Amino acid sequence: MDTQLYLDLYYQMVLIRLVEEAAAQLYQQGKIGGFLHLYIGQEAVSTGLISARQPQDRVITAYRDHGVAINVGIPAKEVLAELLGKATGVSKGKGGSMHLADVQRNFWGGHAIVGAHLPIAAGLALGDQYQGKDAVTICMFGDGATNIGFFHEALNLSKVWNLPVLWVCENNQYGMGTAVERASAVDEIRQKALGYDMPNSRVDGMDVLAVRQAALEVLEKIRAGSGPHLMEIVTYRYRGHSMGDPERYRQAEEVKRWQENDPIGIYRRYLEGQAIASADDLDAIDRRVEQEVAEAVRFAEESPEPPPEALFEHIYAE
């Protein structure tokens, strides 16, 4: 990795963090409706993963999708505008928080129904396989999705058909308010791949470089024809499941313990310790991001609402 890539990973994680903090404020002000699921604490997961993909690789995820959207290159202003339901949003104000998507960037969306996008991911990979494309589908989902039928159906077929899919479970310890060990027969989600004779691995999701390296290695194998792989990335969300979550299911001490291993702090210490960047360099990035997010909030708030006729657009394919 060259210095610029190291710094870009830091920039992306800080941008995700500040966009999410801005979104929380806008939600509390009543400017964002519906549900809002924040990615704070999980920034290293999508940043590491997406940095390892090639342009032809597809990305599809669940409803905690703001960070993924930023990593694939969607501008912060378009993300925030979408959260506010504005016409300038990436989904033209029609998708909201859980349905960010940009096909031009090979980002096939956030999906609100738990696990429902896993069969879609298998279909995307099957299409690429039929057409002989050198592409891998990266499908991200939470630990709660691994206990439902969509997960098992999709993994089974992907193995039967040897599809080029990287299944990524973002294990943030809780499915809504239920701890993993209370809902899953196995604590390590990666073990669920064994029933389908599928290669699997477990990665520290608080270390962006560990995620990136693991993804690079697995994507290379899948691209070479090894078939699907289940990667469990162990992480933690610092905020509630959604903005309306009272968080009665976990202790403040637990959250504090995980925050001491904050992914941005870990990476910052690494960059400084390896003399890749100075504190002044990183502080400059922080200030740049703060300005970018402030401008993005202003853009989103000043953007127009979708016009009434937009209700009838994009219903049928051309």
C-alpha angles and dihedrals in degrees: 000000000000122000094259093058091050090053093044091057089053091048092052094050093048090047091053091048095051094042089053092048089050090049091053090054092048090049092051088051090057094247095117119057133200121018126342120194113190126212096208109143095021099072095114092059102063093029092056094042099047092045088061098052128095121230093259092055114104123224125203128168147168130262097294088077110133095095093047090051091055093046093054089055106264107149117249091238091059091048093051092043089055091050088055091048094244127158090240092060120114090254092038092255093295100100107045126188099333100043108056110149141158117181091187088064091044090248107139096193150258113285126210101203110082110252095349092119095060095081087045089055090052088051092050090052092046090053091052091047092051091050094046093240122165093231138123125206113224108204118188126193141152129261091255091063091062092072097061136079098255090064096052095042093050096045092047095052093043089058095042090053096034091234123188097245131139105203109203121193111195097207102197091166097252137069097206099307099340121098116231094244091055094054106030128065089216125047093209107066092199088072090071088074091064092076088063096043087244125154112248142179143183124226137187102250094195091067111072094194092051090052092047094049093047091049093049091053096046095043090053091054094047091048088053090057104266093132130228125347131195114219118188111202112195112216141137136232113223095199129055125281087268135348091275094055112119089196096222092149098072138044124246088234090062093053091047091051092055092044089060085067094048110171093225092048092047092052094044091054089049093052092049094042093052091046090239091128136003126233088254091054092052093043088055090054089049091054092046091053092047090055092045093052093046089053091046091053090050091049092050095048093047095045119105126254116250110272119246092254089061086078088076098045127099094014097122129034115252 
